[in-house]
């Protein structure tokens, strides 16, 4: 072999290093190994292995990969960008390929090779990559290869989010608790990865032609490749899966290696002799500055003590509480004196029912003669399954179980913070009752599994991980992001020399920040009150507990049974509801022969098509889960629909219940309308207008996840809301049906209902998304579709008629025709509003006649779509509550019941009626509001805070449910049951009249002009630098805050809703931090901020600033 012919390609990825030695086109050596964050150490080992194979050869070297640039500089070798490297390999070995899909450890890429190479790549999030797959495999107690083996036997697929691992855990864990087959979950994980890659990375560029699948996950996991085949279907011509696909990028680097041939000892020496990289990672205060601080901490937290004993000498009834959590299962046995006589805490091993049976079997065997279980209560994620398996007498929603436990240990408790494996709960207590409940929505970032994930990746357990964190002198500042976002920060800190202890302490701070900013949203720690109880397994971690006290400045109570509080609360509940002489059915349950089997089917009784899991137990009983209403669990052949009013169901049918013209009557032909976005409000108007003009109106089919997938590859943004994503599928549906003309106007102004509102804009996405569809769906252009997306306003009917004459000029629509059609359209829109109000009145009458509670399910018009609301209205009905919509209360109103002006700019039509509905609910003691908020909705960062303020001023409970494309309702059901339980235990409110939502703001007058410094954030560098001296010339002492610091952003995260855009967080944080940091005197200062016009949320920066101040 000629030594000058060898080339070495090195691919340094986020989790692995790969090496290929090529002699021309022939691979003579290859290796693939994980680096476990020690990139240079593992690369040195790899180079030594290459040297052993080629001891006397010199090689041309090129390096590539996401982590390769810095190492290439250290070694003084050529660096090749990885797109260029993989393209070079494919052009030489697979020249007929059109698209590359490559998955790495934390990277996902799609590269389009024609007409010119173009790459789409994930950002800092590792969702949908090898790291994500590893996390999901650990949840099922297997390796990644085991996940592949499981997936090979799947029968059903469930929708699972793969944006990041913790979102997916929130979807997978309820499936495990419900008994779904592991094979189905494994295949669903792979399908989620494929869907995430196609929908999230293609970003409007369709995948066509021949596709090559590269990277370690796609090479080693054939079932993952099968998932991509299902996701892309017939849209592609075929797949190429090379035998060395995991090495292609390194191989391409070898093909492109140039420059002098180097000896392998020289390369290794360059790597090992390099100096350490410059440290850029910020550090934080040590958890303990000295031994005295640690001693005071330990002494104080040894005081919250619940007495515990064993079963010796026990007689009579005892009460069993079981907390079937997301990853753990806990049990407590309580005696008549309140002593814990037995307890367990352990992993549920992915099978909560089997774990519960083991606990019960052991407990019953150990009970002394004369002792018996009087009553059993189950709480937690696995409540339904474990309750059915054990024949427990009752289940209790976990929020109330935790509150009862905290109130028993700390009478007069004012706040309860519970952080478990994947759950985070914050309960505000007022007058001995739950005042408000906040839980993490669909994300478990900052919970116990967050720390567990990092501990396991560093080869240790959580207990040891916490211990080394307590001793850290330089905790790494990792911010408040979720697990997979933080991977890169952790790895960077490791490269810069941070110890495991530094990372552990930094992550403890991050857990607390996530709790404070994303769940609790506490701006002033005095809101917590003077008796704060923290609990849950995560708070057994002293590092997290200490970080919480340091971040909040509050000394809290952590009971000695912190990890058992849910089970303790369940046991207290069982004792509270015990009837003397009763014996728990668990005592008679045959646990020795316990067996459980599960099967899946799809319920076809309505359009929701719930995926049911039917769990059958050995004694003939069964449990049905996954159903959103009672009909799915019924044994009847044709179960009757619930009689409880559901305005969402009524509205959906009323909005779309029209019959189109026949072909003979349609004098102007056929026109399609997508059932999307604004059509959930305005379809009656457009249907009537177009029908009067002689069009046969064809509306697209009902939304479904399958319909979403038909349009997902043309979605240009991963972060847009699910309703907008669905509109791509609706357009594809119309095109598939042969519709050649499609009408979807851009409506920037809706009708103004309330004269007191600041404006009547539409949501920016609803208003202008038709233009996005026109630009991104290739079939609109390729198949000659006439797509009509005119800019129209509904606020001026006379102008609308004139515009329609222009829009339909090719159909010769006259102005007289247009005016008549518009008049008929508005009449029909008015009639719809009257009908919805009348149905709402009937629902209220039914509710009060039957002494029920009503839930005003408030959101945008598109939330009536069952695919978007995921059957939440039916879940509310199944809990025995009436479902109302916000317009069922506000239709027909013209004057506001709210004292104005509001803190926010009330400029969006749908939100105006949302605020008005909140005002009505706040004075009606038998109504509560639940706000639906789609992920990605920036406007709701404004509206949710305002609705909460309206309700809290009336001492009412506010609940918001975040929803996206994943239909798992576990977290939503917990919120709804918690709301139901909290309202039962709160004092009954008397009906009110009106809530004052106004605030008197100080006036900047002549005196302030003389004495105040006016601070302004740097929002536009050129303009603000110019404006400052202009203001100063006029006598105003204006200071522009030129630079935003990390401390400013941290302050913004504390005082601004975290769903707001980054500029809002930054500029508001800048101004507030000027005062928080002591840099300005609040008595001699004013703040200034530009007031943006239009429908963008930037118009409400001033409202956010007022709230923060």
N, C-alpha and C positions, 0 to 999 in steps of 0.2 A: 504494500500500500504506500503510495507517495505521500510523504508528510505534508507537501504543499497543497494537496487536494482536499484536506479535511477542513470542515467548517463547523463551528460550535454555535448552536442557538440556545440561549437561556431565556426562559419565560418566568419572570417573577410576578406571581399573581397575589391576590389579596390573602389567600390561604395556602397556596402551594407554590413550589418551584419545579420547573420542568427543564430538562436538558435533552438536546438532540445533537448527536454528531453525525454529520452527513458527508458522504463521499460522492459528490455529484448529486444525483437524485436518489441514491441508495442510503437508507438509514442504517448506520453501523453500530449505533449505541443510542439508548433512550432511557430516561428515568423520570418518574413522577412521584413527588412526595410532599407531604404537608410540612409547612415551616413553623406552625404554632407560634406565630408572631416573632420568632427569632429568625428573621430573613437572612442576615449575614452569616449566622452560625450554621444554618442548614445549607446555605449556598456553598459555604466552605467545605462542608462534608460532601456535598455533591461534586464539587470540583476535584476533591481528593479521589472520589470514586472514578471519575473520568480519567484522572491521571493514572490510576492503577490499570485501567484498560488500555491507555495509550501512553506509556511511560516516556517514550522517546520522540513523540510527535509534537509538531507545532501546529496550531490551529488558528484560522481566522475566526474572530468572535463578534457576535452581535447579540445585544440584549433587548428584550421587549417586556411588555406586561405592565399592569397598573402600578406595581411597586418597583419597576426596573430602572426608571430614569435616574434616581439618586444613586443607586448601586452602580450603574454604568459610569457615572461621573467619578465615583470613588475608585473604580477599577481602571478608569481611563480607556474604556472600550466603546465601540459604536452602539448607539441606541436607535432602535427602529420602532416607530409607533405601531401598536399592535394591529390596527386595521390594515396598515400597509403590509405587515408581516403575514397575517392570515390570508390577505388577498394574494400575496406572492405565492404562497403554498397552493392555493386553490387554482390560480391561473396556470400553474405548472402541472398540477396533478388532477384537477377537476375543472377543466376550462368551460364546461357546459353548465356550470352552476350559476344561478341568478341571485340567490339570497343566502346569506350566512346567518344562522341563529346559533349563538354561542352563550353558554351558561358557565360561569366560573364559581368560585367560592363565595364571592360577594359582588360579582359583576354579572350583568346580563347585557347582551349586545345583539342588535340586528344590523347587518351590513347589507345594503343593496349594492350590487356590483354594476348594474346597468341603469342608465347610460354611463354614469360615472360613479365611482365608489362613494357611498354615503352611509354614515353610521348613526344609529340611534342607540343610546346607552343609558342605563340607570344612573341616578345621581349618587347621593351619599347613602341611599337606602339599599339594604341588601335583601329586601323582600323579594321572593320569587327566585332565589339563587340557591347555590349549594348550602350556604349557611342556614337558610330558611328550611331546606329539606332536612338538614341535620337536626334542627330544633323540633320539627314535626315528628321525626323518627324517635327522638328521645321521649316525646310525649306518649308514644305507643310502645315504649320500652324495647325498641329494636334499633339496629344500625340502619344506615341508609339502604344497604343491600337488603336488609330484612323488610324495609318498607316496600321495596320493589317486589319481593316475593309475595308479600301480602296483597299488593295491588293486582297481581296477576289473577287473583280469584274474585275480583269485585263483581257485584251485580247491580248496585245502585250508585249513582253519583250525587253528592250533596254540594250545594254552593258554599265555597269557603273563600274568605278573603286571603289574598297572598301579598297585599301591599307590604305587609311586614309580619314577622313571626307572632307578635303579641296579638294583632288583630285575628290572626288565624287560630291561635290558641283559644280565643274567646268564642270562636265558632266550633272548634273541634271538641273542646271540653264538654259542652252540653250534649253533643252527639255521643261521646263516651258515656256520660251519665245516663243517657236514655237507652243505652244498650245497642247502639248502632254497630254493625259488624266492622271490625278493624280493617278488613280487606276493602270495604267500601270507603272508609275514611282515608286509607292510604291512597287509593285511586283518586279520590276527590282532592287530596293534597296535590298530586301530580297534575290534575286537571286545572287546579287553581294556578299553578305555576305557568302552565301553557297559556291560560287565559290572560294572566297578568302580563306575560311577555308580549303577546299579540296586541292586547288592548292598550297596555301601558307604554310600550316602546314603539310600536308601529306609528302611532301618532298621526294617523291620516294617510300614511303611505302603504297601500295594499301590498301584501306578500303574494307574489305570483311566480310562476315558472318553477324551476327546480331548486329545492332547498337543501342545503347541507347542514347537518347538526353537529356542532363541535363543543368541546369543553368536557371536563370531567363528569359532571352530573349526567349529561346526555350520552356520554360514552359508556358509563358504568351502569346506567339504569334504563333498560329497554322499555319498562312500563312508562317512564317519563317520555320517551320518544313516541310511544303509542298515544299518549295524551296530546302531544303536538299534532299528530296525525288526525286525531278527532277534532281538535280545535280548528285546523286549517281545512280539513275535508277536501272537497273537490276544487278548491280555489287554487291549488298548486298542482304541478305536473308530476311531482314525485319527490322522494327524499333520498339523500345520499348520507350514509352513515359509515364513514371510513373506519377501518380497524384500529387506527391510531388517532382518532379524532381528538383525544385529550391533549395531543402533542402538536397539533397543526400550527399554532402560533409560534412555538419554539422552532418548528421545522421551517416555517417561513423566514424566521430570523436567520437560521442557518443558511438558507438559500441566498439571503441578501447580505451576508457577512462580507465585508471588504477590508481593505487595509492590510497591514503587515500581519504575518502569522506569528503568534505568540506562544511561548511555552506555557504549559499548564502550571508548573511551579511558580512562574512569574505571576500568573493571574491570581493564584491563591495567596501569594505573598502581598500583592497589592490590596486585596480584600482585607487580610488580617492586620495589615499595618495602618489601615485608615483610622483617622481620629474619629471620636464619637461626633455625631451630628449635633448641631446647635439646638439647645432646648428652647422650644417655643410654648410649651404647655404651661398655662397659669395654674397656680396652686392656691389652696385655701387654708383657713385657720385649722390647726390640728384639733381633733375632737377633744382632747384633754391637753392643757398646757403643762400640767404638772400632776404629781401624785395626789396633791390635796384636792384638786378638782375631781379626780377619779374617786377618791374616798367619799367625798360629799355626795356624789352621784349614786354610788352603790348603797350608801346608808339610807338615803331618801327613798330609793326604789325598793327597799326591803320592807317598807311599812304597809303597803296595800296587800293585805294578807287574807286569803280565804282558808279557813281551817280544812285540813285534809287528814284522812285516816284510812284504815283498811276495812275489810268486810268483817273482821273478827267481832263476834258478839252481836251482830246485826239481827234484828227481828222486825216483823211487821212490814208495811209497805215502804218501798223506795221508788224514786222517780228517775227514769232514764231519759237523758237528752242526748241526741246524736246530731252532730253537725257534719253533714256530707258535703265537704267543700269541693272546690274545683280540682285540687290536686291531693288534698289530704282528707282524712276522716278522723273526727274526734268524738269522744263519748264521755259523759259525766253521769255518775249515779249519786243522787242527793238523798240524804235522810231527813227525818222530820225536824232535826235541829239545824239544818242548813249546812251540815258538814259534807264535804265531798268524800264519799267512801270508796269510790272506784273511778278511774279515769284512764283514757287511752288517747294517744296522739300518734298518727302514723300516715304513711302514704296510702292512698286508695288503690294504687297499682293499676289505675285505669279501669277499675271495676268496682264501683261504689257498693253495689248490692252484695257482692261476694265478701267485700271487706266488712260490711255491716253485719253480715251473718256470722262471720268469724268472731267479731266482738261480742255479739249477743250469745252465741253458743258458749264462749268462754265465761262470760259473766254468769249465765244461768247455772253453769256447772260449779262455779265458785261460791254462789250464794249459800250462806249458812241455812240450816234447817230453820223454818219459821220465818224466813225473809222472802219477800216476793216483790216483783216489779208491779207497782200499782197502776202506772200509766206511762206511756212512751210518747215522746214528742220528737219529731225530726225537723231539722232546718237545713239551709244551705242549698247549693246548686243541685245536689242529687236528692232533694227532699222527696219528690214524687216517687222516684224509683225505690228508694230505701223504705219509705212509708208503706208502699205496696208490698215489698218483699217481706217485711217484718210484721205486717198487720198492725202497725203503730196506730194509736188512737187519733193522733192529730199531727198536722204539720204547721209550722209557723214560719212566716216570712223572716228571712235572716236579719233584716234591719231591726225588727221589733225584738227578736231574740237577743241581739247585741245590746239594745237599749235597756232591756230588763236586767241583763247581767250587770251593766254599768251602774244602773240606778240602785241595784242591791248592794253593790260594793262601795259606791260613792254617792250617798244620798244627796240630792240637790245638784247632781251633775248638770253641767251647762252645755257640754259638747262631748261627742263620742267620735273618735277617729279609729276606724278599723281597717287594717291593711292585711289582706290574706294572700293566698297564692296568686290569684288573678283578679281579685276583687278589692275595691277600695270604697269605703263608705264613710260619709261625714254626716252626722246627725246633729242638728242644732236643737237644743232642748229649752223649752220655755214653760215655766209654771208646771213643771213635772210632766209635760207631754212633748212628743216630738213636734217641733215647729217646722222643720224643713229637712229634706233628705237629698243628699247629693251622692251619686255613685259614678264610678268610671263608666263611660258609655260602652263603646265596642272595643276599647283598647285596654290592655292590662299592663301598659308600661308603668313602671314604678311600683309594681307589686312584688310579692315574694319570688315569683318565677323570674322576674327581672334580675334579681341578685343570683338566683340559682343558676340561671343560664351562664352568667359570667364566671361564677365559681367553678362550674363544671368545665368550661373552656380553659380554665387555668389549672385544671388538674387537682382541685381541692373541693371540700364540701363547704356548705354555707356557714357552719359553725366556725370552722377554722378560718374561713375567709373573713368573717366578722372580727375574729380575735386579732388578726394581724392589722386590720383597719384601725382598731382602737389605739394601736401603738404608732400609727403613722405620724410623722412630723411634717409632711408636705402633701396633704390630700390633693389629688388632681381635680381641677375644675372641669367637669365634663358636661356642664349645662343641665338642661331638663328635657332631653330628647328620649325617644323610645329605644328599645334594645338594639335593633339592627342599625338604626341611624348612628348609635353610639359606638358600634364596633370599630369604625375607623379611628375615632378619637382615642379609644383605649389602646389600639395597636400603635398609634402615633406616640402616645405617652410611654408605652413599653420601649419603643425604639429609642426614646430620649432618656431612658434609664429609670423610669418610674417603677417602684417596687409593687409587688402584689398588694401590700398594705396600703400604699398610696392610692392605688386604683380602687381598692375596697372602700376606703374612707370617702373617696370622691363619689363613688356610686351611691353610698349611703346618703350623701348630700343630694344627689340627683333624685333618689326615691322621694325625699322630702319635698324637693322643688316640684316634682310632678304632682304630688298630692296637693300642695299649696296652690299651684297655678292652674292646674287642669281640672281638679275635682272640687277642692274646697273654695277656690277663688277668694281667699281671705286677703283683704287689702290692709286691714287693721287688726292686729292680733287681739285687741280688746273685744272683738266680736266673739271670740271663743269663750268668754266668760271666765270665772275664777275657779271652776272645777272641771278640768279637762281630763277625760279618761282616754288613754290610747290602748289599743288591744289588737289581737290578731297575731298570727305566727310571725309576721315580719317584725313586729315590735319586740319580740323576744331577742332580736338582734340589738345588742347594746349600741352598736355603731349607728343604726338608724334612729334609735331612741334619742341618743345624744345629739345627732344632727338635727332632729326635729326641735329639740329644746333650743339649740343654738340659732336655728333659722327663725324661730318664732319669738324667742325671748320669753317663753312661757314654761314654767315648771309644771309638768303633767303627772298624772297618776297612771302607772302601769301595774295592773294587778299581778300577783304572782302566778295567776292562771291565765295570763294574756292570750296564750294560744288556744285556750279552752273556752273562751267567753261565749262563743256561739252555742256550744253544747251546754254550757252552764245556764244560759238563758233559756234554752229549750227545756232543760230539767226544771227550772223555775216555773216555766209555763205549764208543764205537765203537773207539777205540784199544785199550781194555782187552780187548775181545772179538775182536780181529782175529786171524785165522789167517794166518800168513805165506804169501805167494803169492796170496792171494785178491784179487779185483777186485770192487768194488761193482757190482751190477746196474745202478746208475744210469748207469754209463759206456756201457752198451748200450741204454739207454732212448732211443727216438726222441722227443726233446723238440720237434723242429721241427713235427711234425704232432700235437702234443698237443691233445686235445679232451676235454671232459668234459660230459656231460649228466646230468640228474637227474630222477627222477620220484618220486612219493609213492604209497604205498598203506597200507592198514590191515591189520595181521596179525590174522587171525581164529582162530588156533590155540588161544588161551585167552581168558579174560575180560579180560586186560589191554588188549587191542585197541591194541597199540603202533602209533604212526604212524611208518612206516618211510620213510626216504629212501634210494632206490637210486641210487647214483652209478655211471655207466658211463663207462669210459675208452676212448680211441681204440684201445687194443691188445686190447680184448675183456675186460679184467678189470673187476671191479665191487666196490663196497663198499656194504654195507648198514649203516646207522646208525639209531639210534632204537629198536633192539630191546633188550629187557631180558634175553633169554636167547638161546642159540645157535640155537634152532629158527627164529626169525624171519629169520636170515641164511642158513638152509640152502637148498640148491637141490633138496632132495628134495620130492616131492609131499606126503608125510605124514611130516614129521620126527619122530623119536622124542623123547619127553620125557626130560630128563636123569635119570640114575639116582642122582645125588648127592642125599642126603637133604635135605629142606626141611621143617622142622617148621612153618613158617608155613602152607604149603600144606596140610599134614596137619591142623593145628588148625582151619583155616577149614572144611574138609570135615567134620571130626568135630563141631565145635560146631553146625553147621547141618544135619547129615545126618539129618533126621528126616522121617517121612511122617505127614502129618496125617490125622485121621479123615475118613471119608466123610460126606456130608451125612446119610445115614441113621443113622450111628452117633453123630453129634454131637447129643446130646439137649438140649444147652443152646445150640446155635446156633454162630455164627461169631464169632471174635474176632481182631483184627489186632494184630501186634507189629511195631514199626519195627526194622529191622536196623541198630541204631545204639547208640553209646556203651556202656552197661553190658551190653547183650545179647551182646557178643562174649565175655563171661565167663559170664553167667548164663542164656543162652537155654536150655540143656539143663534147668535147673531149672524155668523158667517153662513151657516147652513140656510137660514131663512133668506138672507140677501141673495146668495147664489142660486137658490131654488127659484126665487121670484124672477131672477134674470134668465131662467131657463136652462140651468146647468143640472146635470145629474151628479149629485155630490157623493163621492165615495170616500168614506173615512177608513183609515187603516185599522187593522185588527187590534184586539186587546193586547196590552203589554204583557210580556213574559220574559223570563231570563233567556229563553231560546231566541226570542226576537232581539233582545239586546246583543246576543252573540252574533247575529247575522250582520249587525252594523258596527261591531266593535273595532274592526281594523281601520275604519275611517275616522275614529275619534282622535282629534288632534291634541287633546290634553288629558292626561291621567287625572288631574285634580278637579276637573269640572264636575258638577253635581250629577248624580245618577239620572234625574229626569232629563237632563240635556243629553247624556249618553244614550238614553233610550230613543231619542228622536232620530238617531241614525238608523236604527232598526225599523222605525215606522216608515221612513222614506224608502228604505229597501223593500219593505212590504208592498208599498204602492207600485214601485217599479216592477216588482215580480208579478203583480197583477195586470201589468200592461197599461197602467195609467200613464198617459203622455203629457198631461198638464197637471201640475201640482201647485196648490195655493197655500202659502204659509207667510203671511205678512209680518213685517217688523213693526210692532206696535209699541211706540215709545211712551204714549200717554193713554192711560185708561180713563174711563169716565170718573169725574170727581163727585164722590158721594157726599163728603162732609166739607162744608164751606170753611170750617176752621182749620182744615189740614193745610200744611205748608205747600204741598204740591200733589200731583197725582201721576207720578212716574210709574212705569213698569219696571220690573227687575231688569238690569242690563242684560243678563243672560237670556231671559225670556224675550226681551225686546229684539235682540240682534242675532240670536243664534241661527235663525234661518240663513243669514249670510255665511256663517261658518259651514253649514251643511252644503250650501251651494258650491263652496270652494273646495270641499274635502271629499265629497262623494263623487268619484270618477264616473259612475254610471249616469249621473245627471247629464254630464257632457257627452259621454261616449254613446249613449243611446238616444240622444236628441230629445231629452225631456225638457219641456218648457216649464221652468221653475219660477213661479211668480213670488217674489219676496219684497214687495213694495213697502216703503216707509209710510205708515198710516197712523193717524191719531183718532182715537175714539171719543175724544173730548168735544169735538165739534162736528156733529152729524152733517151739517150742511156742507162743510169742507170735505167730509168723507165721500159724499156723493160725487163731488167734482173729481176727486182723486180716482174713484172707481171708473169713471168715464175714461180717464187716461190709462188706467191699468188694463181695462178690457176694450181698448180701442180696436184691437183686431177682431173683436166680436161685435163691433158696431153698437155698443151699449149707449143709449141716449141718456141725457141728463135727467129727463123726466122718468125714465125707467129706473135709473139709479136712485133718484130721490124716493120713489115709491118703495123700492126694495129696502133702502136704508131705514125708512120709517117703519116698515114691517119688521125689520130685524131688531130695531130698538124696542118695539112693542113686545116682541117675543122675549127679548132679554129681560124686560121689566116683568113679564109674566113668570118667567123662571124664578126671579127673585121673590115674587109674591108667593109662588108655590113652595119654595124652600122655607120661607118665613112661616107659612101656614103649617108645613110639616114639622117645623121646629116647635111651634106652639102646641101641636098635638103631642109631640114627644115630651114636652114639659108637663103637660096635663097628665099623661100616662105616668110619668116619673113621680109626680106628687100624689096622685091617687094611690099608687102602689108603694109610697114611702121609700123611694129609691134615691140613689145619688146619681147626678148627671155629670158627665165629663165633656167639657167643650174641647174637642180635639181640633186645635187651631194650627193652621199652617198656610201653605200656598194652595191655590186651586188644584195643582197637579197632585197634591197629596191624597186626593180621593181615589187615585189609581191604585187598585189592590196590589199591583206589582211594586209600587213605590212605598205604600204604607205597610206592605207585608202582612196584612190581616190584623193590624193592631186594633182597628175598630171591633173586629169579632172577638178578640181577646178581652177587650173591655166589656163587651156584652156578656161573655162567658163568666166574668167576675160579678155579674148582676148589676151592672151600671149602664145607664142610658148614654148613647153617643150622640152628641150635638156637634154642629160645625159653627165656626165663629159667625158666618153670615146668616145662619139661622136665627141668631140673636140680633144682628145689626141691620139686616135688610129692611128697607123702609125708613131707616133713620136718616135725617138730614142734618141735625144739629148734634154736636158732641156732648157726651155726658162727662167728659174729662175736663178738668180745669187746665187751661192752656196758657202759655206755651209749655210743651213737654221739654225735658232735658235734651232730647234728640231732635233732629230735623225730621218732622213727620211728613215725608215726601213720597213714599211709595204707597200706592192705592191699597194693595192687599194688606199692608202692615197697618194702615190707618184703622181698618176694621178689626185687625188683631188687637190693637190697643183699646179700641172701644169695647170689644168683647171682654177683654181682661177687666176693664172698669165695671162692666155689668156683673161678671163673676165675683168680683171682690165684694159686692154688696149682697150676694145671694148665698146664704149659708149651705144650701144643698147642691151647689155647683162647684166644680173645680176645673181649672184649665190645665191641659196637657199640650205643650207646644211641640210640633214635629219640626225637626231641623235636619235637612239633608246635608251630609258631609260635603264640604267644598263650598258651602254657601257663605260668602263673605258678608252679605247684608244681615244675616242673622246674628253676627257678632254685635250688631247694633240693636236689633229688635229683642233678642233674648234678655239682655240686661234691662231694657226699658219695661218689658212685660213683667219681669221679676220685681222691679221697683214698684210698679202699680199694685201688684198683689201683696207685697210685703208691707206696704203702707197701710193695708187693710188687715194686716195680721193673717194673711192667707198663705196657703202652701203653693209653691211654684214647682212644676215638673216639666223638664224638657227631655225629649227622646231624640237622640241622634240616630239617623238611619241612612244606609247606603244600599249597595246592590246585594248585600248578603242578607238573607231572610231569617237568620236565627233570632228568635225572639226571647231568648233566655233573659238577657239583661233588661229588656223592655218589660217583661212580665214581672220581674223583681221590682222595678220602679213602680209599676201600676199597683201591685199588691201592697207595696210599702205606702203608697199614697192612700190607698183604701184603709189600711190599718191605722195610719197616722190620723186620718180624719175622724175615725171612730173614737180615738182616745183623746182628741182635743176637746176643749170646752166648746159647747154649741154657740156659734156666733149669732147675734141678732141681725136681721136684715138691715142694711144701711141705705144711704141715699146717694152720696157722691164722694169720690176720693179726690183729694187735692193732690195733684202731681206737680204743681208748680214750685219753683224755688226762687227766692229773691236774690238776684245777683247784684253785687256791688257795682256802682257806676264809676267809670273813670272820668273824673271831672277836672276842673281847673286846678284844684289843690293837688290832686294826684299828678297832674302834668308837671307841677313844680318839684314834687318830692319823690316820685316813683321812678325806679329803673324798669324799663319794659324789656322783657326777655322774649326772644323769638328763636325758634329752631331753624337750623339751616336746611330749608326745604328746596331751594333752587339756588345753587352757589353764585351764579352770575347776577341774578336779579336781586337777591337779598343783600349781597354786598353793595349793590348800587342803592337800594332803598334805605339802608341803615343811615348813611350820611344825609340823605334827603330828610328823613325824619328828624335827625339831630339838628339840621339847619332850622327846622321849624320849632325847635325847643323841646323835643321829646328825647329823653335819654334812653335810646334804644341800643340794646346789646344783642347781637346775633351769636347764638351758641354754635360756633363753627364746626366742632367735631363731636360726634357721638361716640361715647366710650362703651366698653363692655358693661360697665356699671349702669350706664343709661339704659341699655337694652334690658338688663336684669330688672331695673326699676319698672320699665315698660311692661315686662311680663307680669309683674306683680299687680299693676294698676289697670291694665288694659285687657279686655277679653282676648284670650289666646288664639281665637279663631280670626281675629283681625289680621290684616296684612302687616308684613314686617315694617313698612314705612310708618304705619300708625303706631306700632309698638315703640319704634325708635324715637320718633319726634315727640310723642307724649312722654315717653320715658326721659328724654332729654330735659324737658321743662320741669317735670316733677322732681327729678333727681337734683336739679339745681337747688331746690329747697330741702329735700331730704338730706342731702350731703352737707347742708349748712352753708352753701355758697351764696345764698341770697336771703334777705330779710323779708319774710312774707308780709309784714306790715308796711313795707316800703317798696313793694314790687307789684308789677302787673305782668301778665303774659299775653302774647299776641300770636295768632296763628292765622294763616290764610283760610278763607272760606271758599272752598271749591264749589262751583255750580254743577248742575247736572245730576244724573242718577247714580253716579259712582258713590261708594261708601265714604270716599274722602270728604264728602260734604259733611259727614258726621264726626270728623276728627275733633271738632270743637266740643261736641257732646261727650266724646270719650275723655277729653281733657277735663271738662267740668266734673265728670264722675270721679276721675282720679284725684282731682284737687279736693 
